[in-house]
Amino acid sequence: MKISRKQKATITVISLLSALALAPALAQDVTQKLAPAQTLITNVRIFDGQSDRFSAPSHVLVRGNKIERIAAQPIPTDQRGDTVLIDGGGRTLMPGLIDAHTHIMFETVPQMTLLTADIGYINVAAVKAANEMMLRGFTSIRDLGGPVFGLKRGIDTGVVSGPRIWPSGVFISQTGGHGDFRLPTDFPAKPGDHPYAERIGIAEVLKMATADNAELLALSGLRSPYAGKLGVVAEDALADLLPVDGDPIANLRLIADPAKDFLWIMKDGKIYRNTI
């Protein structure tokens, strides 16, 4: 059947009107799907990574991968089905830890294995090490030597879990230096040495492992592979958060057993373990 020009025009108008009628519903559906996930953490005392004191009981709203709001009063939130509610139960909330000197590709295998094993095995061991480091509460690391770029890409693209990695690439070392695996580098402590935490204070240790190391990572400037504020619990900072049951400023051993002490671990607003 041949359609006249007038009939074609009528069909076009009807199609446009139908599309306009459906547009709000479609837009709402797309908006809901694209809306960033949100997590509301209630009733926590905050060690913000910079102060040597805790906050008053507070509430923290995480939207997407950032801390959107911190308040002493309850925070109203969208009552969406995907909103995660966490009752802090009066625990301490602190930033994710940052290791400013590590070699994630090498740290879990013996030197002889590094020198003789197939590189595929080294990569498998490194993936396991990265996941375990993440579950110890370290959400960012600075890797100071090793073929870590593939692992970094796997973590950044979500293929495997692990901390953010600031990579350095190959070692630069003289014979007998830090990158020369032929000589032993493990020296015993001298008699009478005291733990570093006892010499400078526990609060300073926690600051170093959070905000201070974040400042060190920020020195990479425009070459930094990641944008956002690290090492602090503050509005607009990246949502890397750890709960501690007790006062880690008074007792650093409260974070010595991450499998028991960190009931949940958040990196980039995503919870990687939740045992509450």
Secondary structure as UniProt FT lines:
FT   HELIX           5..34
FT   STRAND          38..46
FT   STRAND          58..63
FT   TURN            64..65
FT   STRAND          66..71
FT   TURN            81..82
FT   STRAND          84..87
FT   TURN            89..90
FT   STRAND          92..95
FT   STRAND          97..102
FT   TURN            104..108
FT   HELIX           111..116
FT   HELIX           119..135
FT   TURN            136..137
FT   STRAND          138..143
FT   HELIX           149..156
FT   TURN            157..158
FT   STRAND          164..167
FT   TURN            175..176
FT   TURN            178..179
FT   TURN            181..182
FT   TURN            191..192
FT   HELIX           196..200
FT   HELIX           202..207
FT   HELIX           208..212
FT   HELIX           213..218
FT   TURN            219..220
FT   HELIX           221..223
FT   TURN            235..236
FT   STRAND          237..238
FT   STRAND          241..244
FT   TURN            248..250
FT   HELIX           252..255
FT   HELIX           258..261
FT   STRAND          264..267
FT   TURN            268..269
FT   STRAND          270..274
//
